[in-house]
């Protein structure tokens, strides 16, 4: 049996941060990170399309969702640029406030964090898949799937949620905690595409379009975003959709997305435009009616699904009523959400351990000595660096408080 003072379960962004903060707070403590994959930080390498979107300059309560108040902990910890300066990483921000390493490389961030781990004397133990956690009087025993065990005085659980299981986060530790009576909120994919009926998007696979999207349910607008929507054979994607995904957990199939595909034009301006095209292209077929404003697939989609006539008919047959119907559809194209994205397509998890289960120090009420951080807790941020900021801040909080609770026990 291996023994250590502090064991961190999970070698992702929050786990690495927690381990560093714990060792920094209590240098005498032995700190070990156990990771189920063969190397720590795999998921970090994929963030920001490989550029590592570290944080965002515009952090606000509207960017976080769930029972745990993420902004409370983020406000009590250093900003991302200050935090990464300790590891030699220079940060920069784009015009949207998204923060990245100056190198533009997630690999450089992970390399710096691993150098930090080494300098502090934190031990990495990879290939250790947690199967059970047992609480003794003054310690924990953590057992792996292959029968190895680690005894520790304190525990930090940073094992993530269900999203991106190929990156090592398969929800197994969350299931383990639930089996021990720890309450979790409803678990759903977040920062992810949303599924719709395939017939409703037939012919749009591969289309990208700028728009304003509104998430609606029960007769009210829940959220509005401006961005680019991407269509697949059975789902809607793009950052503006990703930021709506968490709503499916509350509204299920009552959720619908309304797209304004001409957000810079009024309804009247679109009607005037279509009327001019009817006159200009009176000898053309219907499939050419809207190709001056949309790509061919989207142009045909609007005409075909709104007018419901053969695309080989002449534009000259378009009536004033048809023009009004087309303009309204362009300004309000509605899709009913039928489901959440599969976990392998999700970037984050909503619905981890409930805020009711933790103290202000991120310690489990029912398992004293065990601290939580990162995606395993019930909070999720929007796309744009918000989730990594939560990882750093919650990791620092859990690591520091865990180490402080241990100081008096170390001689």
C-alpha positions in Angstrom: 0.0 0.0 0.0 1.3 3.4 -1.0 0.9 6.2 1.6 0.7 10.0 1.2 -0.5 13.0 2.9 -2.7 14.4 0.1 -4.0 12.4 -2.8 -5.5 14.2 -5.8 -7.8 12.1 -7.9 -7.7 13.4 -11.5 -4.8 14.9 -13.4 -6.8 17.5 -15.4 -6.7 21.3 -15.1 -8.3 21.5 -11.6 -6.4 18.5 -10.2 -3.0 19.8 -11.3 -3.9 23.2 -9.9 -5.1 21.8 -6.6 -2.0 19.7 -6.2 0.3 22.7 -6.8 -1.7 24.9 -4.5 -1.7 22.2 -1.7 2.1 21.7 -2.0 2.7 25.5 -2.1 0.5 26.0 1.0 2.0 23.1 2.9 5.5 22.3 1.6 6.0 19.5 4.1 3.0 17.5 2.8 3.5 14.7 0.4 1.2 15.3 -2.5 0.3 12.7 -5.2 -1.8 13.1 -8.3 -3.4 9.8 -9.5 -4.7 9.8 -13.1 -6.5 7.0 -15.0 -4.8 7.8 -18.3 -1.1 7.3 -19.1 -0.4 11.0 -18.9 -1.9 14.0 -17.0 -3.5 17.0 -18.8 -4.9 15.2 -22.0 -8.2 17.2 -22.0 -6.3 20.4 -21.5 -4.5 19.9 -24.8 -7.8 19.9 -26.6 -9.1 23.2 -25.2 -9.6 26.2 -27.4 -8.9 24.1 -30.5 -5.5 23.4 -29.2 -4.8 27.0 -28.3 -6.0 26.7 -24.7 -8.6 29.3 -23.9 -7.4 29.9 -20.3 -10.1 32.4 -19.1 -12.1 35.4 -20.1 -11.8 39.1 -19.2 -15.6 39.4 -19.0 -16.5 37.0 -16.1 -20.0 37.5 -14.8 -22.8 35.5 -13.1 -24.6 35.2 -16.4 -21.7 33.0 -17.7 -22.1 30.3 -15.1 -25.0 27.9 -14.4 -25.7 25.4 -11.6 -26.2 25.2 -7.9 -22.5 26.0 -7.0 -21.7 29.8 -7.1 -18.6 29.7 -9.3 -18.1 33.5 -9.3 -17.8 33.5 -5.5 -14.7 31.3 -5.7 -13.3 32.9 -8.8 -13.5 36.3 -7.1 -11.4 35.0 -4.2 -8.5 33.7 -6.3 -5.9 35.4 -8.6 -6.8 36.1 -12.2 -5.6 33.6 -14.8 -2.8 35.9 -16.0 -1.5 36.3 -12.4 -1.8 32.5 -11.7 0.0 31.5 -14.9 2.8 34.1 -14.3 3.9 31.8 -11.4 4.5 29.1 -14.0 6.2 31.3 -16.5 3.3 31.6 -18.9 2.6 34.9 -20.5 -1.1 35.5 -21.4 -2.9 37.7 -23.9 -6.5 38.4 -24.7 -8.4 38.8 -28.0 -11.0 41.4 -28.9 -13.8 39.2 -27.3 -11.9 39.1 -24.0 -10.9 35.4 -24.4 -7.5 34.8 -22.7 -4.9 32.6 -24.3 -1.2 31.8 -23.7 1.0 34.1 -25.7 2.4 31.0 -27.4 -1.1 30.1 -28.8 -0.3 26.5 -27.7 -2.1 24.4 -25.1 1.0 22.1 -25.1 3.1 25.0 -23.8 0.6 25.5 -20.9 0.7 21.8 -19.9 4.5 21.7 -20.2 4.7 24.7 -17.8 2.3 23.1 -15.3 4.3 19.9 -15.4 7.5 21.8 -14.8 5.7 23.5 -11.9 4.7 20.1 -10.5 8.2 18.8 -10.7 9.7 21.9 -9.1 7.3 21.7 -6.1 7.9 17.9 -5.7 4.4 16.7 -6.5 4.3 13.0 -7.5 2.4 11.8 -10.7 0.9 8.4 -10.7 -0.7 7.5 -14.0 -2.6 4.5 -15.1 -4.5 4.5 -11.7 -8.2 4.1 -12.3 -10.1 4.7 -9.1 -12.5 1.9 -8.2 -13.4 2.7 -4.6 -12.9 5.2 -1.9 -13.1 4.1 1.8 -13.2 6.4 4.8 -11.3 5.3 7.9 -11.1 7.2 11.2 -8.2 9.6 10.2 -7.5 8.6 6.6 -8.9 7.5 3.2 -8.1 4.3 1.3 -8.4 4.7 -2.5 -8.4 1.4 -4.5 -7.7 1.1 -8.2 -9.4 -1.2 -10.7 -6.3 -3.5 -10.7 -6.2 -3.8 -6.9 -3.6 -1.3 -5.9 -4.4 1.0 -3.0 -3.3 4.4 -1.7 -3.8 5.5 1.9 -3.9 9.3 2.4 -4.7 11.8 5.2 -6.6 14.1 2.9 -8.3 13.7 -0.5 -9.0 16.1 -3.3 -11.4 14.8 -5.9 -10.9 16.5 -9.3 -12.0 13.6 -11.6 -14.3 15.7 -13.8 -17.7 14.8 -15.1 -19.0 12.8 -18.1 -18.0 15.0 -21.0 -15.3 13.9 -23.5 -14.8 10.3 -22.1 -12.0 9.8 -24.5 -10.1 12.4 -22.5 -10.4 10.4 -19.3 -13.6 11.8 -17.8 -16.2 9.1 -17.9 -18.2 10.0 -14.8 -17.1 6.9 -12.9 -16.1 8.8 -9.7 -19.3 10.8 -9.8 -21.2 7.5 -9.8 -19.0 6.2 -7.0 -19.9 9.3 -4.9 -23.6 8.9 -5.6 -23.4 5.3 -4.4 -22.1 6.7 -1.1 -25.1 8.9 -0.7 -23.6 12.1 -2.1 -26.3 14.1 -3.9 -25.9 15.2 -7.5 -28.1 17.5 -9.5 -29.6 16.3 -12.8 -26.6 15.5 -15.1 -26.7 16.7 -18.7 -24.2 17.5 -21.4 -23.3 21.2 -21.6 -21.3 23.3 -24.0 -22.4 21.0 -26.7 -24.5 20.7 -29.9 -28.3 20.2 -29.5 -30.2 17.5 -31.4 -33.2 18.2 -33.6 -35.4 16.1 -35.9 -33.4 15.2 -39.0 -36.3 16.1 -41.3 -36.3 19.7 -39.9 -32.7 20.3 -41.1 -32.8 18.2 -44.2 -30.5 19.6 -46.9 -28.6 21.8 -44.4 -25.7 19.5 -43.4 -22.4 21.5 -43.5 -24.1 24.9 -43.7 -22.7 27.7 -41.5 -24.6 31.0 -41.1 -24.4 34.1 -39.0 -27.5 34.7 -36.9 -29.1 35.7 -33.6 -30.4 32.6 -31.7 -33.0 32.7 -29.0 -33.6 29.8 -26.6 -37.3 29.7 -25.8 -39.7 27.5 -23.7 -43.1 27.9 -22.0 -43.8 31.1 -23.9 -40.7 33.0 -22.9 -37.2 33.8 -24.2 -34.6 32.2 -21.9 -31.5 33.5 -23.5 -30.2 35.2 -26.7 -26.9 34.9 -28.4 -25.3 36.3 -31.6 -22.9 34.1 -33.5 -22.6 31.4 -36.2 -24.8 28.4 -36.3 -23.6 25.1 -37.9 -25.9 22.5 -39.2 -25.4 18.7 -39.2 -27.7 15.9 -40.3 -29.5 15.9 -36.9 -28.1 18.7 -34.7 -27.4 22.4 -34.4 -23.9 23.4 -33.4 -21.7 26.5 -33.0 -20.7 28.5 -29.9 -24.1 30.4 -29.9 -25.8 27.0 -29.6 -23.3 25.5 -27.2 -24.1 28.2 -24.7 -27.8 27.1 -24.8 -27.2 23.4 -24.2 -27.4 23.6 -20.4 -31.0 24.7 -20.7 -32.1 21.3 -22.0 -31.5 19.9 -18.5 -34.3 22.1 -17.2 -36.7 22.3 -20.1 -36.2 19.0 -22.0 -38.2 18.7 -25.1 -40.0 22.0 -24.4 -36.9 23.8 -25.5 -36.8 25.3 -28.9 -34.3 27.5 -30.7 -35.4 30.4 -32.9 -32.9 31.8 -35.4 -32.9 35.2 -37.0 -30.8 34.5 -40.1 -30.7 38.1 -41.2 -30.1 39.9 -37.9 -28.8 43.1 -39.6 -32.0 43.6 -41.6 -35.5 44.4 -40.4 -38.6 42.4 -41.6 -39.5 45.2 -43.9 -36.1 45.4 -45.4 -36.1 41.7 -46.2 -39.5 41.9 -47.8 -38.3 44.8 -50.0 -35.2 42.8 -50.9 -37.1 39.7 -51.9 -39.6 41.8 -53.9 -36.7 43.3 -55.9 -35.3 39.8 -56.6 -38.7 38.5 -57.8 -38.6 41.3 -60.4 -34.9 40.9 -61.2 -35.1 37.1 -61.6 -38.6 36.5 -62.9 -37.3 34.1 -65.5 -35.3 32.0 -63.1 -36.3 29.0 -61.1 -37.3 29.2 -57.4 -34.1 27.6 -56.3 -32.3 30.8 -57.3 -34.7 33.2 -55.4 -32.5 33.7 -52.3 -29.0 32.8 -53.5 -28.1 36.5 -53.4 -28.4 36.5 -49.6 -27.7 33.0 -48.5 -25.5 30.1 -49.7 -27.3 27.8 -52.1 -28.3 25.1 -49.6 -29.8 27.5 -47.1 -31.5 29.6 -49.9 -33.2 26.5 -51.3 -34.1 25.3 -47.8 -36.0 28.5 -47.0 -37.9 28.6 -50.3 -38.7 24.8 -50.3 -39.9 24.5 -46.7 -41.8 27.8 -46.7 -43.5 27.8 -50.1 -43.7 24.0 -50.4 -43.6 24.1 -54.2 -41.3 22.5 -56.8 -38.0 24.3 -57.0 -38.3 24.2 -60.8 -41.2 26.6 -60.8 -40.6 30.1 -62.0 -39.8 33.0 -59.7 -42.5 35.0 -61.5 -45.1 33.0 -59.6 -44.1 34.3 -56.2 -46.8 36.4 -54.7 -46.9 39.2 -52.1 -48.1 36.7 -49.6 -45.2 34.4 -50.4 -42.7 37.3 -49.9 -44.2 38.0 -46.4 -44.0 34.3 -45.4 -40.4 34.0 -46.6 -39.3 37.2 -44.7 -41.0 36.0 -41.5 -39.4 32.6 -41.8 -35.9 34.2 -42.3 -36.4 36.3 -39.2 -37.8 33.5 -37.1 -36.7 30.0 -38.2 -37.7 27.6 -35.3 -36.3 24.2 -34.4 -37.6 22.0 -31.6 -34.8 20.4 -29.5 -35.2 16.7 -29.3 -32.2 15.8 -27.2 -28.8 16.6 -25.8 -25.6 15.8 -27.6 -23.8 12.5 -26.9 -21.2 12.8 -24.1 -18.3 12.4 -26.6 -19.4 15.6 -28.3 -19.9 17.6 -25.1 -17.2 19.9 -23.7 -18.5 20.0 -20.1 -21.0 18.5 -17.7 -23.8 20.3 -15.8 -25.2 18.6 -12.7 -22.3 17.3 -10.6 -22.2 17.3 -6.8 -24.8 19.7 -5.4 -23.9 22.8 -3.5 -25.8 21.4 -0.6 -23.1 18.7 -0.2 -20.1 21.0 0.3 -18.9 23.6 2.7 -17.6 27.0 1.9 -14.1 25.5 1.7 -15.3 23.0 -1.0 -15.1 20.1 1.6 -17.7 17.3 1.4 -20.1 17.6 4.4 -20.6 13.9 4.6 -16.9 12.9 4.0 -14.8 15.3 6.1 -11.2 15.6 4.7 -12.3 15.2 1.1 -12.4 18.3 -1.1 -13.9 18.8 -4.5 -12.9 21.0 -7.5 -13.6 21.4 -11.2 -16.2 19.7 -13.3 -17.3 17.2 -10.6 -19.2 20.1 -8.9 -22.6 21.3 -10.2 -21.5 24.4 -12.1 -20.7 24.9 -15.7 -19.5 28.0 -17.7 -20.2 29.2 -21.2 -17.9 28.6 -24.1 -15.0 31.1 -24.1 -12.6 30.2 -21.2 -15.1 30.2 -18.4 -14.8 26.6 -17.6 -11.0 26.6 -17.4 -11.2 29.7 -15.1 -13.5 27.6 -12.8 -10.9 24.8 -13.0 -8.1 27.0 -11.9 -10.1 28.9 -9.2 -11.8 25.8 -7.7 -8.5 23.9 -7.8 -6.7 26.7 -5.9 -9.5 26.9 -3.4 -9.7 23.1 -2.7 -5.9 22.7 -2.7 -5.3 25.5 -0.3 -8.1 24.6 2.1 -7.1 20.9 2.1 -3.5 21.8 2.9 -4.5 24.2 5.7 -6.6 21.5 7.3 -3.6 19.2 7.4 -0.9 21.5 8.6 -1.5 20.8 12.3 -1.2 17.1 11.8 2.3 17.2 10.2 5.3 17.2 12.5 
